[in-house]
Amino acid sequence: MNSTVLMFLSILVALFLGFTVSFVITPDPTGVFPAVVGIVLTGILSLVFYFGIQRILALNKSSA
């Protein structure tokens, strides 16, 4: 899989998951703290997903 597509996919999934989790665990009526937590979680999760998907794809290639 192309690394650009993989990066876009991992950021998109991390963005959805990060902001969903941040608004659930930090309910704030102004929305400032959940937005900051969502940005931090998106950054962390995008790296985890990017390298995780690469590892899964490498395992699938080697077993085929």
N, C-alpha and C positions, 0 to 999 in steps of 0.2 A: 504494500500500500504506500502511496506517495506520502512523504513526511508532512507536506503542507496540508493535505486532507486529514491526516492523522492528528495534526496539531489543532486544526479547526474543530474536528469532532470531539477531541478531548476538552477543549475550552468550552464548547457548547454544552456538553454534558456536565462539566464542572460548574458552569454558570448556573444552570438550572438547579442542580443539587445543592450547591453552596448557598444560593439565596433562599431556597426552600428551607433548608436546615436553619439558616441564620434567623429567618423570621419566626420560626417555631420556637427556637431556644432563647431568643432575646426579643420578646414582645415589647416594643417601644412605640408609643403613639406618634412620636415625631419622626421615626424611621431613620434617624441618623446612625444610631449604634448598630441596628441590624444591617444597614447598608455597608458599614465599615467591616463588620464581621463577614458579610457576604463576599466582599472583595477579597479579603484575606483567605477565606475558605476556597474561593474560586482559584486563586493563585496556587494554593497548596494542592487542591484536588486536580487541577489541570496537569500539574507535573506528575502526580501519582497515576492518573489515567493515561497520560502520554507514554510513560515508561512501562506501565502495566500492559497496555495494548501492544506495544512493541515486543514485550517479552512473550505474550500469548501468541502473537503472529510468528515469532521466531520458533517457538515450540511446535506450532502447527507445520511450519516449513520443514523442520528437521524430521518430523515423524512421517511426512508424506513421501 
